[in-house]
């Protein structure tokens, strides 16, 4: 790869790509690679990081992305994630991101949630966007994998809820945040304008964040009544995605969530 890499050592960075800490000239960077078919995924990630940075969120700066031979790559600023873990600061940072409103729901381009394509066509109505661009594509993919699942009544579950579009990280679990000495940082986004509650909901899905995160977020930007039900609808999207990516180990959790949502309407 013609990046002028002088040294490279493997680094942790998720289960999809190969990741390295590399030295180019006298500067260290973080490098992600995969086969050339992932070029658009890397382009989308760079786009998302730039959008978050433009809204004031702390992220590693994207340096360059492209294809060399049969290899797609994304070169990022290297960050030493050895900070103390100030989750209250993380909550305030997320609230600050969410406080900057958008005009519609969606994004300027389609991107990816993990390895799954994520459609982001613009909509004025949040419930319509979430049904057409989030839940229905995942249910169709699940059906193609042999899982027969009853769709939730998205519009009924979101009746009376009219959120302001907010720029979302889009894939906000504990593996996609870190801490440097100066404070928290976000990475691996799947950005779009949506209901800010969708980001907060995902932080609860895989183990949750410390209570200091939620207290700081609520102090800066309180959640609206009904969140405790809506969060299960929003997290259904990610559970379906995990079902589609990793198989039937997530089926029981998907079915339990669908049952909970049905009961919420009774």
N, C-alpha and C positions, 0 to 999 in steps of 0.2 A: 504494500500500500504506500503510495507516494506522499506520505505526510511528513517525512523527515524524522521518523521516530528513532530516538537513540536508545531508549530503554523502555521495556514494557513488563508489567507484572499483573497477574490476574487479580481482579477485584470483584467483590460482591455487587450484584446489581439486578437481582430478580431471576426468574426462571425462563425467560424467553431469549434473551440476547447474551452474547459473550461480552464481558466487560473487563477493562484493563485500566490500570494507572500507568500513564505513559509520560515520557519526557521528550519534548521537542525543543531543540535549542537548550535553553536553561530553564524552561518552564514546564511544570507538570500539568497534565490535563487528564480528564476522564474520557475514555473511549468506549463506545458501544459498537459492536459489529454483529452482522448476521448475513445471510445470503442476500443477493441483490433484490429479491422479491420484497424485502422489508424497507426498501428505500422510501416509500411513501409514508410508512409508519414513523421513520426517523424524521422526515420532513414535517409531519404533523406534530411530533413531539417538540421539535425546535420552534414551530409556530406557537404551540401552547405555552412554552416557557417564555417566549418573547412577549406574549400577551399578558401573562401573569406579571412579568417584570414591568411592563408598561403601565400596569395598574398598581404598582408599588409593592407587589408581593416579593419576598426574598427567594430567589431561585438561582441555580447555577446558570451562568450565561452560556447560550449555545454559540459555538465558535464556527463550526462548519459541518455540513452533512453532504452526502453524495454517494457515488458508487465508484469503486476502484476494481476493475476486472469483474469478478463474480461476487464481490463483497460490498454490501451497503454499510455505511458507517455514520456515526454521529459523534462529533468531538465537542466536549463540554468543558467549561471551567472546572478545575479540580477543587473540591471543598473538603477540608479535613473535618469529618463529622465526629468530632470529639468533644463537643460542647456539653454543658451540664444538664440539658434537657428541661428547659423552662417552658412547661406546657401552658402556663398562664399567658406567656408572651405569644405562644402559638395560637391560642384562642383569640387574643386581641388582633393578631395579624390576619387571621381568617375573617374576623368580623370587619376589619378595615377593607379587605378585598370585597366582601359581600355588600358593603355599604355603597359601592359605586354602581349606580344603576345602568341598565341597558335599555334599549328600545323594544326589542323583541326576544323571543326565545329561539335559540339555535346558535349557529356559528357560521363563519364565513366559508368554511370548508368542512367536509366530512373528515373524521379522524378515527381513532381506534380506542377501544376499551380493552386493555390487554392486547391480545392478538385478534380480537373480533372487530370488524368494521362497525363504526358508530355513525349513523346518519344524523345530520344537523341542519336540515332545511329549516328556513325561518318560519315561525308561526307567531300569531298574535295571542293565541289562546294556549295557556300552559297545559291544561288537561289534554287537549288535542295533540300537542307536541309530545307529551309524555306517552300517550297511548300509541301514536303512529310511529314515533321515532325511537322509542325505547322498549316498551313492553311487547308490542306486536312483532317486531323483527326477532326478538329473542324467543318468543313463543313459536314462531314459524321455524326457527332454527332448531329448537327443541323437538318439534314435531318431526323434522327431517331426521333427527337422531333416534326417533322411536319413542319419545316421551309424549304422552297424550295428556295435556293439561288444560283445565278450564280457565279461560281468561278472566281476570278481575274486571270489575266495573269501574274503570278508571274515572270517568266523568262523575259518577255517583260518589265515589270516595273523595273526590276533590271539589264537590259541590260547595259553593260559597267561599272557596279559597282562591283568592286572586292575587298571587304574589307579584312583586316587582321583579323583572328579570335582573339577575345578578350574575357576574362572571364567576363560574365555578371551576375549581380544580378538576372535578369530575371523577377522580379515582382516589379519594382521600381516605386511605387507611394508614396504619402506623408504619408500614413499610415504605411509604412514599413521602415521609417527612423525616427530617433530621435536624441536628443542632450543631452549629459552629460556635466559636467563642462569642461572636457578636449576637447570637440568637438563633431562632428557628429558620429553616429553609424548607421549601416545597420542591418536589421533583416528580418525574414521570406523570405529567398531567394528561387528562383527556378533556380539555376545556370545552365549555359552551356556556351560553347564557341560559340559566334555568332558575328554579326555585332554590334559594340558598339552603333550605332545609335538606335538600338532597345531599349536599356535602356533609352537613352535620350528621345526618342519618348514617352515612357510610362509616363515619368515625366510630359508630357504635357496633358495627357489624362483626368485625373480626377481633374481638377482645376488648375494644373500647380504648379510649384515652383516659388519663387520670382526671379526677374530678376538678382539678384546678383549671383544666382546659375548658370544660363546660361552664364553670362559674365565670371565668373571664369572658367567654363569648357572650353569655347571657347578660352580663353586666354592660357590655358594649352594644349588643344588638339582640334584644330578647326574642325568643321564639314565640310564635303565635299559638293560641289555643287550637288543639287538634293535632299538633305535631306528633304526639305519641301514637296516633293511628297512622298518620301519613308516612311516618318514617318506615313502616313496614312495606308500604307500597313502593317507596323509593328504593328500599333495599332489595325488593323482589327483583329489580332489574339486575343487580349485581349477583344475586343468587342464581338467577337464570343464566347469566353469563358464565358463572363458574360451572353450572351443570353442563352447559354446552362445550366448555373448554376442557373440563376434567372428568366429566362422566357422572354416573348415577350416585356417587357418594353424597351429592348435594340434593338428591331428589326428595328425601324426607323433609329437609328444611324448606324446600320450595313448596311442597304440598302443605306443610304446616302454616306457612305464611299465607298461602291462598285461602286456607280454611279460616285463619284469623281475620283476613280481610272480608270474607263472606259474612262472618259473624258480626263484624263491625257495622254492617248495613242492616242488620236485623232489628 
